[in-house]
């Protein structure tokens, strides 16, 4: 399968089954319109996994229109390389939508985005960068 003939479901139910729960807890820092959480059970602080959430709400513009709403979640998973250096592996998930958009449109965008992360049609894109 490939990106060019990908099939994504609409109106379905998405869920995760199996695996082990990992709990993310508030880091306790105060940042306007943001929240940072981390896995406190990660023993090595240098490789502690984190998720940073940011919110930009719609604002009224000079012409009376509204800006888009923006929601971003950034997942960071540090990794210590063989040479001792630390690299920060990141996955960003972003929703950029007009505040007048219906809730069903937002829900469908989120469902499509979730499927892009695990659908087998996208495996080669995520693993080797294939655009076919």
N, CA, C and O atoms as CSV, one atom per row, in Angstrom:
chain,resi,resn,atom,element,x,y,z
A,1,UNK,N,N,0.844,-1.180,0.000
A,1,UNK,CA,C,0.000,0.000,0.000
A,1,UNK,C,C,0.892,1.247,0.000
A,1,UNK,O,O,2.088,1.171,0.282
A,2,UNK,N,N,0.291,2.385,-0.319
A,2,UNK,CA,C,1.087,3.588,-0.396
A,2,UNK,C,C,0.260,4.817,-0.059
A,2,UNK,O,O,-0.959,4.748,0.097
A,3,UNK,N,N,0.950,5.940,0.047
A,3,UNK,CA,C,0.265,7.203,0.323
A,3,UNK,C,C,-0.671,7.565,-0.825
A,3,UNK,O,O,-1.738,8.135,-0.597
A,4,UNK,N,N,-0.281,7.238,-2.056
A,4,UNK,CA,C,-1.058,7.634,-3.228
A,4,UNK,C,C,-2.380,6.891,-3.363
A,4,UNK,O,O,-3.254,7.315,-4.119
A,5,UNK,N,N,-2.533,5.794,-2.641
A,5,UNK,CA,C,-3.800,5.051,-2.684
A,5,UNK,C,C,-4.295,4.739,-1.268
A,5,UNK,O,O,-4.989,3.744,-1.056
A,6,UNK,N,N,-3.941,5.583,-0.312
A,6,UNK,CA,C,-4.279,5.375,1.083
A,6,UNK,C,C,-5.790,5.407,1.316
A,6,UNK,O,O,-6.508,6.199,0.707
A,7,UNK,N,N,-6.248,4.549,2.190
A,7,UNK,CA,C,-7.637,4.536,2.617
A,7,UNK,C,C,-7.672,4.896,4.093
A,7,UNK,O,O,-6.993,4.277,4.912
A,8,UNK,N,N,-8.473,5.907,4.424
A,8,UNK,CA,C,-8.645,6.327,5.818
A,8,UNK,C,C,-10.133,6.297,6.123
A,8,UNK,O,O,-10.948,6.716,5.301
A,9,UNK,N,N,-10.484,5.810,7.286
A,9,UNK,CA,C,-11.887,5.709,7.679
A,9,UNK,C,C,-12.424,7.048,8.178
A,9,UNK,O,O,-11.703,7.837,8.789
A,10,UNK,N,N,-13.695,7.281,7.905
A,10,UNK,CA,C,-14.380,8.439,8.449
A,10,UNK,C,C,-15.580,7.941,9.247
A,10,UNK,O,O,-16.234,6.973,8.857
A,11,UNK,N,N,-15.862,8.601,10.355
A,11,UNK,CA,C,-17.008,8.219,11.176
A,11,UNK,C,C,-16.786,6.991,12.029
A,11,UNK,O,O,-17.722,6.506,12.665
A,12,UNK,N,N,-15.584,6.483,12.059
A,12,UNK,CA,C,-15.301,5.291,12.848
A,12,UNK,C,C,-14.934,5.631,14.285
A,12,UNK,O,O,-14.946,6.795,14.686
A,13,UNK,N,N,-14.612,4.613,15.039
A,13,UNK,CA,C,-14.167,4.777,16.410
A,13,UNK,C,C,-12.715,4.347,16.481
A,13,UNK,O,O,-12.360,3.259,16.028
A,14,UNK,N,N,-11.874,5.200,17.050
A,14,UNK,CA,C,-10.457,4.891,17.196
A,14,UNK,C,C,-10.157,4.650,18.667
A,14,UNK,O,O,-10.650,5.369,19.536
A,15,UNK,N,N,-9.350,3.638,18.941
A,15,UNK,CA,C,-8.952,3.380,20.330
A,15,UNK,C,C,-7.642,2.604,20.330
A,15,UNK,O,O,-7.232,2.037,19.317
A,16,UNK,N,N,-7.003,2.593,21.485
A,16,UNK,CA,C,-5.760,1.852,21.662
A,16,UNK,C,C,-6.041,0.686,22.599
A,16,UNK,O,O,-6.681,0.855,23.637
A,17,UNK,N,N,-5.563,-0.485,22.232
A,17,UNK,CA,C,-5.730,-1.653,23.090
A,17,UNK,C,C,-4.362,-2.272,23.339
A,17,UNK,O,O,-3.434,-2.100,22.549
A,18,UNK,N,N,-4.252,-2.991,24.443
A,18,UNK,CA,C,-2.998,-3.644,24.778
A,18,UNK,C,C,-1.965,-2.652,25.278
A,18,UNK,O,O,-2.275,-1.482,25.505
A,19,UNK,N,N,-0.752,-3.114,25.447
A,19,UNK,CA,C,0.324,-2.236,25.887
A,19,UNK,C,C,0.318,-2.002,27.386
A,19,UNK,O,O,-0.430,-2.639,28.128
A,20,UNK,N,N,1.158,-1.086,27.815
A,20,UNK,CA,C,1.317,-0.738,29.223
A,20,UNK,C,C,1.096,0.755,29.393
A,20,UNK,O,O,1.576,1.554,28.589
A,21,UNK,N,N,0.371,1.133,30.439
A,21,UNK,CA,C,0.116,2.551,30.695
A,21,UNK,C,C,1.391,3.277,31.096
A,21,UNK,O,O,2.191,2.766,31.881
A,22,UNK,N,N,1.572,4.477,30.545
A,22,UNK,CA,C,2.652,5.377,30.928
A,22,UNK,C,C,1.977,6.658,31.387
A,22,UNK,O,O,1.202,7.256,30.641
A,23,UNK,N,N,2.270,7.084,32.619
A,23,UNK,CA,C,1.612,8.253,33.189
A,23,UNK,C,C,2.470,9.492,33.031
A,23,UNK,O,O,3.637,9.507,33.425
A,24,UNK,N,N,1.883,10.536,32.448
A,24,UNK,CA,C,2.524,11.833,32.311
A,24,UNK,C,C,1.972,12.751,33.388
A,24,UNK,O,O,0.755,12.879,33.523
A,25,UNK,N,N,2.849,13.394,34.159
A,25,UNK,CA,C,2.445,14.264,35.254
A,25,UNK,C,C,2.913,15.690,34.995
A,25,UNK,O,O,3.921,15.914,34.324
A,26,UNK,N,N,2.172,16.647,35.534
A,26,UNK,CA,C,2.501,18.069,35.397
A,26,UNK,C,C,3.909,18.331,35.921
A,26,UNK,O,O,4.258,17.909,37.024
A,27,UNK,N,N,4.713,19.027,35.125
A,27,UNK,CA,C,6.079,19.376,35.518
A,27,UNK,C,C,6.072,20.439,36.607
A,27,UNK,O,O,6.970,20.479,37.449
A,28,UNK,N,N,5.056,21.300,36.590
A,28,UNK,CA,C,4.932,22.326,37.621
A,28,UNK,C,C,5.440,23.689,37.208
A,28,UNK,O,O,5.469,24.608,38.027
A,29,UNK,N,N,5.843,23.844,35.951
A,29,UNK,CA,C,6.283,25.156,35.481
A,29,UNK,C,C,5.065,25.962,35.049
A,29,UNK,O,O,4.050,25.395,34.643
A,30,UNK,N,N,5.167,27.272,35.138
A,30,UNK,CA,C,4.071,28.144,34.726
A,30,UNK,C,C,4.462,28.864,33.450
A,30,UNK,O,O,5.380,29.685,33.435
A,31,UNK,N,N,3.749,28.543,32.382
A,31,UNK,CA,C,3.953,29.186,31.094
A,31,UNK,C,C,2.575,29.564,30.568
A,31,UNK,O,O,1.680,28.719,30.530
A,32,UNK,N,N,2.384,30.827,30.158
A,32,UNK,CA,C,1.063,31.222,29.655
A,32,UNK,C,C,0.605,30.353,28.483
A,32,UNK,O,O,1.365,30.105,27.547
A,33,UNK,N,N,-0.637,29.899,28.546
A,33,UNK,CA,C,-1.263,29.105,27.479
A,33,UNK,C,C,-0.500,27.826,27.154
A,33,UNK,O,O,-0.515,27.374,26.009
A,34,UNK,N,N,0.162,27.243,28.136
A,34,UNK,CA,C,0.930,26.022,27.898
A,34,UNK,C,C,0.956,25.142,29.141
A,34,UNK,O,O,0.757,25.609,30.263
A,35,UNK,N,N,1.205,23.868,28.914
A,35,UNK,CA,C,1.348,22.892,29.991
A,35,UNK,C,C,2.420,21.904,29.558
A,35,UNK,O,O,2.418,21.451,28.414
A,36,UNK,N,N,3.332,21.567,30.460
A,36,UNK,CA,C,4.345,20.556,30.177
A,36,UNK,C,C,4.173,19.417,31.169
A,36,UNK,O,O,4.055,19.632,32.375
A,37,UNK,N,N,4.162,18.197,30.634
A,37,UNK,CA,C,4.058,16.999,31.466
A,37,UNK,C,C,5.254,16.099,31.181
A,37,UNK,O,O,5.894,16.208,30.135
A,38,UNK,N,N,5.544,15.215,32.121
A,38,UNK,CA,C,6.675,14.296,31.936
A,38,UNK,C,C,6.372,12.963,32.605
A,38,UNK,O,O,5.458,12.843,33.421
A,39,UNK,N,N,7.171,11.963,32.231
A,39,UNK,CA,C,7.051,10.631,32.829
A,39,UNK,C,C,7.992,10.584,34.017
A,39,UNK,O,O,9.194,10.371,33.855
A,40,UNK,N,N,7.450,10.782,35.211
A,40,UNK,CA,C,8.286,10.811,36.414
A,40,UNK,C,C,8.933,9.460,36.714
A,40,UNK,O,O,9.945,9.398,37.413
A,41,UNK,N,N,8.357,8.387,36.193
A,41,UNK,CA,C,8.930,7.058,36.446
A,41,UNK,C,C,10.150,6.766,35.573
A,41,UNK,O,O,10.824,5.759,35.791
A,42,UNK,N,N,10.452,7.617,34.594
A,42,UNK,CA,C,11.691,7.448,33.828
A,42,UNK,C,C,12.861,7.720,34.766
A,42,UNK,O,O,13.030,8.844,35.238
A,43,UNK,N,N,13.656,6.713,35.035
A,43,UNK,CA,C,14.709,6.813,36.048
A,43,UNK,C,C,15.787,7.836,35.723
A,43,UNK,O,O,16.253,8.549,36.612
A,44,UNK,N,N,16.186,7.915,34.465
A,44,UNK,CA,C,17.261,8.819,34.064
A,44,UNK,C,C,16.664,10.148,33.612
A,44,UNK,O,O,15.948,10.196,32.612
A,45,UNK,N,N,16.947,11.204,34.327
A,45,UNK,CA,C,16.395,12.517,34.011
A,45,UNK,C,C,16.741,12.958,32.587
A,45,UNK,O,O,15.959,13.656,31.942
A,46,UNK,N,N,17.909,12.550,32.103
A,46,UNK,CA,C,18.356,12.957,30.766
A,46,UNK,C,C,17.487,12.389,29.663
A,46,UNK,O,O,17.418,12.958,28.574
A,47,UNK,N,N,16.826,11.279,29.925
A,47,UNK,CA,C,15.993,10.646,28.898
A,47,UNK,C,C,14.512,10.641,29.278
A,47,UNK,O,O,13.739,9.830,28.767
A,48,UNK,N,N,14.126,11.534,30.161
A,48,UNK,CA,C,12.729,11.602,30.608
A,48,UNK,C,C,11.839,12.110,29.465
A,48,UNK,O,O,12.091,13.168,28.888
A,49,UNK,N,N,10.811,11.345,29.157
A,49,UNK,CA,C,9.880,11.708,28.086
A,49,UNK,C,C,8.945,12.818,28.559
A,49,UNK,O,O,8.510,12.835,29.711
A,50,UNK,N,N,8.644,13.751,27.640
A,50,UNK,CA,C,7.797,14.896,27.974
A,50,UNK,C,C,6.805,15.164,26.858
A,50,UNK,O,O,7.033,14.827,25.696
A,51,UNK,N,N,5.697,15.779,27.243
A,51,UNK,CA,C,4.742,16.303,26.266
A,51,UNK,C,C,4.455,17.744,26.654
A,51,UNK,O,O,4.083,18.030,27.792
A,52,UNK,N,N,4.632,18.649,25.697
A,52,UNK,CA,C,4.329,20.067,25.908
A,52,UNK,C,C,3.089,20.412,25.094
A,52,UNK,O,O,3.030,20.146,23.893
A,53,UNK,N,N,2.112,20.999,25.745
A,53,UNK,CA,C,0.861,21.400,25.104
A,53,UNK,C,C,0.820,22.921,25.014
A,53,UNK,O,O,1.146,23.611,25.980
A,54,UNK,N,N,0.423,23.444,23.862
A,54,UNK,CA,C,0.300,24.895,23.693
A,54,UNK,C,C,-1.048,25.217,23.076
A,54,UNK,O,O,-1.554,24.477,22.232
A,55,UNK,N,N,-1.624,26.332,23.510
A,55,UNK,CA,C,-2.930,26.769,23.037
A,55,UNK,C,C,-2.829,28.210,22.557
A,55,UNK,O,O,-2.293,29.074,23.250
A,56,UNK,N,N,-3.352,28.454,21.365
A,56,UNK,CA,C,-3.539,29.826,20.904
A,56,UNK,C,C,-5.006,29.944,20.536
A,56,UNK,O,O,-5.465,29.336,19.569
A,57,UNK,N,N,-5.739,30.732,21.313
A,57,UNK,CA,C,-7.160,30.910,21.055
A,57,UNK,C,C,-7.374,31.933,19.954
A,57,UNK,O,O,-6.487,32.731,19.651
A,58,UNK,N,N,-8.550,31.902,19.363
A,58,UNK,CA,C,-8.895,32.855,18.309
A,58,UNK,C,C,-8.961,34.260,18.902
A,58,UNK,O,O,-9.384,34.457,20.041
A,59,UNK,N,N,-8.534,35.218,18.105
A,59,UNK,CA,C,-8.633,36.630,18.511
A,59,UNK,C,C,-9.295,37.407,17.387
A,59,UNK,O,O,-9.162,37.070,16.210
A,60,UNK,N,N,-10.010,38.450,17.774
A,60,UNK,CA,C,-10.687,39.272,16.771
A,60,UNK,C,C,-9.672,40.178,16.090
A,60,UNK,O,O,-8.819,40.778,16.743
A,61,UNK,N,N,-9.778,40.269,14.772
A,61,UNK,CA,C,-8.868,41.071,13.970
A,61,UNK,C,C,-9.464,42.467,13.743
A,61,UNK,O,O,-10.630,42.705,14.057
A,62,UNK,N,N,-8.673,43.367,13.207
A,62,UNK,CA,C,-9.109,44.749,12.970
A,62,UNK,C,C,-10.328,44.821,12.053
A,62,UNK,O,O,-11.150,45.729,12.178
A,63,UNK,N,N,-10.442,43.857,11.125
A,63,UNK,CA,C,-11.577,43.889,10.188
A,63,UNK,C,C,-12.812,43.175,10.723
A,63,UNK,O,O,-13.806,43.048,10.008
A,64,UNK,N,N,-12.766,42.705,11.973
A,64,UNK,CA,C,-13.906,42.024,12.584
A,64,UNK,C,C,-13.903,40.520,12.426
A,64,UNK,O,O,-14.742,39.834,13.009
A,65,UNK,N,N,-12.971,39.995,11.645
A,65,UNK,CA,C,-12.869,38.543,11.491
A,65,UNK,C,C,-12.079,37.965,12.659
A,65,UNK,O,O,-11.513,38.706,13.463
A,66,UNK,N,N,-12.046,36.638,12.746
A,66,UNK,CA,C,-11.310,35.965,13.812
A,66,UNK,C,C,-10.127,35.193,13.247
A,66,UNK,O,O,-10.191,34.656,12.141
A,67,UNK,N,N,-9.051,35.147,14.018
A,67,UNK,CA,C,-7.903,34.320,13.655
A,67,UNK,C,C,-8.236,32.862,13.931
A,67,UNK,O,O,-9.223,32.555,14.601
A,68,UNK,N,N,-7.412,31.976,13.414
A,68,UNK,CA,C,-7.619,30.554,13.661
A,68,UNK,C,C,-7.223,30.178,15.081
A,68,UNK,O,O,-6.393,30.832,15.714
A,69,UNK,N,N,-7.838,29.113,15.558
A,69,UNK,CA,C,-7.482,28.489,16.826
A,69,UNK,C,C,-6.308,27.554,16.523
A,69,UNK,O,O,-6.294,26.904,15.478
A,70,UNK,N,N,-5.336,27.480,17.415
A,70,UNK,CA,C,-4.201,26.588,17.199
A,70,UNK,C,C,-3.954,25.777,18.470
A,70,UNK,O,O,-3.880,26.329,19.568
A,71,UNK,N,N,-3.832,24.482,18.306
A,71,UNK,CA,C,-3.509,23.562,19.395
A,71,UNK,C,C,-2.301,22.744,18.961
A,71,UNK,O,O,-2.303,22.158,17.878
A,72,UNK,N,N,-1.267,22.702,19.799
A,72,UNK,CA,C,-0.057,21.951,19.464
A,72,UNK,C,C,0.345,21.079,20.651
A,72,UNK,O,O,0.362,21.533,21.795
A,73,UNK,N,N,0.667,19.827,20.360
A,73,UNK,CA,C,1.242,18.921,21.354
A,73,UNK,C,C,2.588,18.474,20.801
A,73,UNK,O,O,2.668,17.989,19.672
A,74,UNK,N,N,3.647,18.636,21.592
A,74,UNK,CA,C,4.992,18.250,21.175
A,74,UNK,C,C,5.491,17.172,22.120
A,74,UNK,O,O,5.653,17.402,23.318
A,75,UNK,N,N,5.729,15.999,21.569
A,75,UNK,CA,C,6.211,14.855,22.346
A,75,UNK,C,C,7.722,14.778,22.149
A,75,UNK,O,O,8.203,14.733,21.017
A,76,UNK,N,N,8.470,14.763,23.252
A,76,UNK,CA,C,9.927,14.690,23.183
A,76,UNK,C,C,10.406,13.436,23.902
A,76,UNK,O,O,10.029,13.172,25.044
A,77,UNK,N,N,11.242,12.672,23.211
A,77,UNK,CA,C,11.802,11.451,23.776
A,77,UNK,C,C,13.325,11.496,23.614
A,77,UNK,O,O,13.850,11.065,22.588
A,78,UNK,N,N,14.039,12.019,24.627
A,78,UNK,CA,C,15.500,12.115,24.528
A,78,UNK,C,C,16.156,10.735,24.444
A,78,UNK,O,O,15.634,9.746,24.958
A,79,UNK,N,N,17.303,10.700,23.788
A,79,UNK,CA,C,18.034,9.451,23.603
A,79,UNK,C,C,19.524,9.753,23.699
A,79,UNK,O,O,20.012,10.704,23.088
A,80,UNK,N,N,20.237,8.945,24.464
A,80,UNK,CA,C,21.677,9.134,24.600
A,80,UNK,C,C,22.386,8.290,23.547
A,80,UNK,O,O,22.240,7.068,23.508
A,81,UNK,N,N,23.153,8.962,22.698
A,81,UNK,CA,C,23.866,8.302,21.607
A,81,UNK,C,C,25.083,7.538,22.128
A,81,UNK,O,O,25.494,7.710,23.276
A,82,UNK,N,N,25.644,6.704,21.279
A,82,UNK,CA,C,26.813,5.904,21.643
A,82,UNK,C,C,27.989,6.775,22.068
A,82,UNK,O,O,28.796,6.360,22.899
A,83,UNK,N,N,28.095,7.996,21.499
A,83,UNK,CA,C,29.218,8.868,21.856
A,83,UNK,C,C,28.955,9.696,23.115
A,83,UNK,O,O,29.781,10.526,23.495
A,84,UNK,N,N,27.802,9.473,23.766
A,84,UNK,CA,C,27.472,10.168,25.007
A,84,UNK,C,C,26.635,11.417,24.833
A,84,UNK,O,O,26.120,11.958,25.812
A,85,UNK,N,N,26.491,11.887,23.597
A,85,UNK,CA,C,25.668,13.077,23.338
A,85,UNK,C,C,24.185,12.714,23.440
A,85,UNK,O,O,23.797,11.572,23.193
A,86,UNK,N,N,23.379,13.680,23.799
A,86,UNK,CA,C,21.935,13.469,23.885
A,86,UNK,C,C,21.264,14.084,22.670
A,86,UNK,O,O,21.548,15.222,22.297
A,87,UNK,N,N,20.371,13.319,22.060
A,87,UNK,CA,C,19.559,13.837,20.964
A,87,UNK,C,C,18.112,13.864,21.422
A,87,UNK,O,O,17.697,13.035,22.232
A,88,UNK,N,N,17.346,14.809,20.908
A,88,UNK,CA,C,15.952,14.975,21.316
A,88,UNK,C,C,15.049,14.619,20.142
A,88,UNK,O,O,14.898,15.398,19.201
A,89,UNK,N,N,14.449,13.430,20.212
A,89,UNK,CA,C,13.533,12.960,19.175
A,89,UNK,C,C,12.166,13.577,19.448
A,89,UNK,O,O,11.668,13.518,20.572
A,90,UNK,N,N,11.557,14.169,18.417
A,90,UNK,CA,C,10.342,14.960,18.605
A,90,UNK,C,C,9.255,14.552,17.623
A,90,UNK,O,O,9.531,14.256,16.461
A,91,UNK,N,N,8.015,14.541,18.104
A,91,UNK,CA,C,6.827,14.383,17.257
A,91,UNK,C,C,5.908,15.539,17.603
A,91,UNK,O,O,5.550,15.720,18.767
A,92,UNK,N,N,5.517,16.332,16.593
A,92,UNK,CA,C,4.595,17.447,16.812
A,92,UNK,C,C,3.248,17.125,16.190
A,92,UNK,O,O,3.162,16.636,15.064
A,93,UNK,N,N,2.211,17.407,16.943
A,93,UNK,CA,C,0.851,17.234,16.454
A,93,UNK,C,C,0.188,18.600,16.574
A,93,UNK,O,O,0.189,19.210,17.643
A,94,UNK,N,N,-0.387,19.078,15.453
A,94,UNK,CA,C,-0.926,20.432,15.459
A,94,UNK,C,C,-2.291,20.476,14.794
A,94,UNK,O,O,-2.520,19.849,13.759
A,95,UNK,N,N,-3.175,21.217,15.401
A,95,UNK,CA,C,-4.490,21.482,14.839
A,95,UNK,C,C,-4.606,22.987,14.667
A,95,UNK,O,O,-4.438,23.742,15.624
A,96,UNK,N,N,-4.891,23.419,13.450
A,96,UNK,CA,C,-4.997,24.840,13.115
A,96,UNK,C,C,-6.336,24.992,12.400
A,96,UNK,O,O,-6.450,24.642,11.226
A,97,UNK,N,N,-7.349,25.508,13.092
A,97,UNK,CA,C,-8.709,25.486,12.564
A,97,UNK,C,C,-9.440,26.780,12.905
A,97,UNK,O,O,-9.189,27.388,13.945
A,98,UNK,N,N,-10.333,27.189,12.034
A,98,UNK,CA,C,-11.105,28.408,12.262
A,98,UNK,C,C,-12.147,28.154,13.351
A,98,UNK,O,O,-12.734,27.073,13.386
A,99,UNK,N,N,-12.390,29.113,14.236
A,99,UNK,CA,C,-13.331,28.891,15.340
A,99,UNK,C,C,-14.776,28.668,14.888
A,99,UNK,O,O,-15.582,28.148,15.659
A,100,UNK,N,N,-15.123,29.053,13.648
A,100,UNK,CA,C,-16.481,28.815,13.150
A,100,UNK,C,C,-16.668,27.406,12.606
A,100,UNK,O,O,-17.799,27.005,12.331
A,101,UNK,N,N,-15.598,26.650,12.445
A,101,UNK,CA,C,-15.709,25.280,11.932
A,101,UNK,C,C,-16.527,24.440,12.908
A,101,UNK,O,O,-16.400,24.572,14.125
A,102,UNK,N,N,-17.360,23.582,12.353
A,102,UNK,CA,C,-18.210,22.731,13.183
A,102,UNK,C,C,-17.381,21.712,13.962
A,102,UNK,O,O,-16.290,21.326,13.542
A,103,UNK,N,N,-17.911,21.293,15.088
A,103,UNK,CA,C,-17.228,20.304,15.930
A,103,UNK,C,C,-16.972,19.012,15.171
A,103,UNK,O,O,-15.956,18.358,15.405
A,104,UNK,N,N,-17.868,18.627,14.266
A,104,UNK,CA,C,-17.659,17.394,13.504
A,104,UNK,C,C,-16.467,17.509,12.560
A,104,UNK,O,O,-15.754,16.531,12.339
A,105,UNK,N,N,-16.248,18.698,12.003
A,105,UNK,CA,C,-15.073,18.906,11.149
A,105,UNK,C,C,-13.794,18.733,11.964
A,105,UNK,O,O,-12.853,18.074,11.521
A,106,UNK,N,N,-13.763,19.327,13.158
A,106,UNK,CA,C,-12.595,19.190,14.040
A,106,UNK,C,C,-12.381,17.729,14.402
A,106,UNK,O,O,-11.253,17.236,14.355
A,107,UNK,N,N,-13.453,17.031,14.764
A,107,UNK,CA,C,-13.348,15.620,15.136
A,107,UNK,C,C,-12.823,14.781,13.972
A,107,UNK,O,O,-11.997,13.891,14.171
A,108,UNK,N,N,-13.300,15.062,12.754
A,108,UNK,CA,C,-12.822,14.319,11.580
A,108,UNK,C,C,-11.354,14.587,11.299
A,108,UNK,O,O,-10.613,13.663,10.963
A,109,UNK,N,N,-10.919,15.837,11.432
A,109,UNK,CA,C,-9.498,16.139,11.243
A,109,UNK,C,C,-8.637,15.381,12.252
A,109,UNK,O,O,-7.594,14.831,11.899
A,110,UNK,N,N,-9.076,15.355,13.496
A,110,UNK,CA,C,-8.326,14.636,14.529
A,110,UNK,C,C,-8.281,13.135,14.229
A,110,UNK,O,O,-7.240,12.503,14.405
A,111,UNK,N,N,-9.388,12.568,13.782
A,111,UNK,CA,C,-9.429,11.136,13.460
A,111,UNK,C,C,-8.534,10.822,12.262
A,111,UNK,O,O,-7.825,9.816,12.265
A,112,UNK,N,N,-8.565,11.679,11.238
A,112,UNK,CA,C,-7.689,11.474,10.082
A,112,UNK,C,C,-6.225,11.550,10.509
A,112,UNK,O,O,-5.411,10.717,10.110
A,113,UNK,N,N,-5.899,12.546,11.315
A,113,UNK,CA,C,-4.521,12.710,11.783
A,113,UNK,C,C,-4.048,11.508,12.581
A,113,UNK,O,O,-2.919,11.048,12.409
A,114,UNK,N,N,-4.909,11.000,13.455
A,114,UNK,CA,C,-4.544,9.826,14.255
A,114,UNK,C,C,-4.258,8.632,13.350
A,114,UNK,O,O,-3.298,7.894,13.574
A,115,UNK,N,N,-5.087,8.444,12.336
A,115,UNK,CA,C,-4.892,7.316,11.431
A,115,UNK,C,C,-3.602,7.437,10.621
A,115,UNK,O,O,-2.972,6.429,10.300
A,116,UNK,N,N,-3.212,8.661,10.293
A,116,UNK,CA,C,-1.951,8.846,9.566
A,116,UNK,C,C,-0.755,8.336,10.364
A,116,UNK,O,O,0.270,7.967,9.792
A,117,UNK,N,N,-0.894,8.319,11.681
A,117,UNK,CA,C,0.216,7.883,12.530
A,117,UNK,C,C,0.374,6.366,12.563
A,117,UNK,O,O,1.475,5.871,12.804
A,118,UNK,N,N,-0.711,5.614,12.325
A,118,UNK,CA,C,-0.582,4.162,12.448
A,118,UNK,C,C,-1.077,3.370,11.240
A,118,UNK,O,O,-0.900,2.153,11.205
A,119,UNK,N,N,-1.685,4.012,10.259
A,119,UNK,CA,C,-2.173,3.289,9.089
A,119,UNK,C,C,-0.995,2.670,8.340
A,119,UNK,O,O,0.028,3.325,8.139
A,120,UNK,N,N,-1.135,1.423,7.930
A,120,UNK,CA,C,-0.037,0.731,7.249
A,120,UNK,C,C,0.327,1.385,5.915
A,120,UNK,O,O,1.451,1.229,5.439
A,121,UNK,N,N,-0.619,2.118,5.304
A,121,UNK,CA,C,-0.304,2.825,4.064
A,121,UNK,C,C,0.758,3.902,4.279
A,121,UNK,O,O,1.449,4.283,3.334
A,122,UNK,N,N,0.893,4.390,5.492
A,122,UNK,CA,C,1.852,5.458,5.791
A,122,UNK,C,C,3.146,4.943,6.415
A,122,UNK,O,O,4.033,5.741,6.717
A,123,UNK,N,N,3.278,3.644,6.615
A,123,UNK,CA,C,4.460,3.082,7.269
A,123,UNK,C,C,5.754,3.471,6.569
A,123,UNK,O,O,6.708,3.893,7.222
A,124,UNK,N,N,5.796,3.333,5.249
A,124,UNK,CA,C,7.022,3.666,4.520
A,124,UNK,C,C,7.334,5.158,4.572
A,124,UNK,O,O,8.502,5.548,4.562
A,125,UNK,N,N,6.295,5.998,4.628
A,125,UNK,CA,C,6.528,7.437,4.783
A,125,UNK,C,C,7.233,7.719,6.087
A,125,UNK,O,O,8.242,8.423,6.107
A,126,UNK,N,N,6.713,7.174,7.190
A,126,UNK,CA,C,7.298,7.446,8.517
A,126,UNK,C,C,8.674,6.791,8.676
A,126,UNK,O,O,9.553,7.365,9.319
A,127,UNK,N,N,8.871,5.615,8.109
A,127,UNK,CA,C,10.140,4.907,8.337
A,127,UNK,C,C,11.268,5.335,7.403
A,127,UNK,O,O,12.409,5.481,7.840
A,128,UNK,N,N,10.958,5.541,6.111
A,128,UNK,CA,C,12.034,5.854,5.166
A,128,UNK,C,C,11.774,7.107,4.324
A,128,UNK,O,O,12.584,7.452,3.464
A,129,UNK,N,N,10.660,7.785,4.565
A,129,UNK,CA,C,10.368,9.022,3.842
A,129,UNK,C,C,9.798,8.815,2.444
A,129,UNK,O,O,9.874,9.715,1.608
A,130,UNK,N,N,9.231,7.650,2.182
A,130,UNK,CA,C,8.673,7.365,0.857
A,130,UNK,C,C,7.443,8.224,0.600
A,130,UNK,O,O,6.571,8.349,1.460
A,131,UNK,N,N,7.378,8.813,-0.582
A,131,UNK,CA,C,6.218,9.613,-0.990
A,131,UNK,C,C,5.420,8.914,-2.091
A,131,UNK,O,O,4.653,9.555,-2.809
A,132,UNK,N,N,5.599,7.628,-2.219
A,132,UNK,CA,C,4.865,6.882,-3.249
A,132,UNK,C,C,3.668,6.182,-2.659
A,132,UNK,O,O,2.933,5.506,-3.378
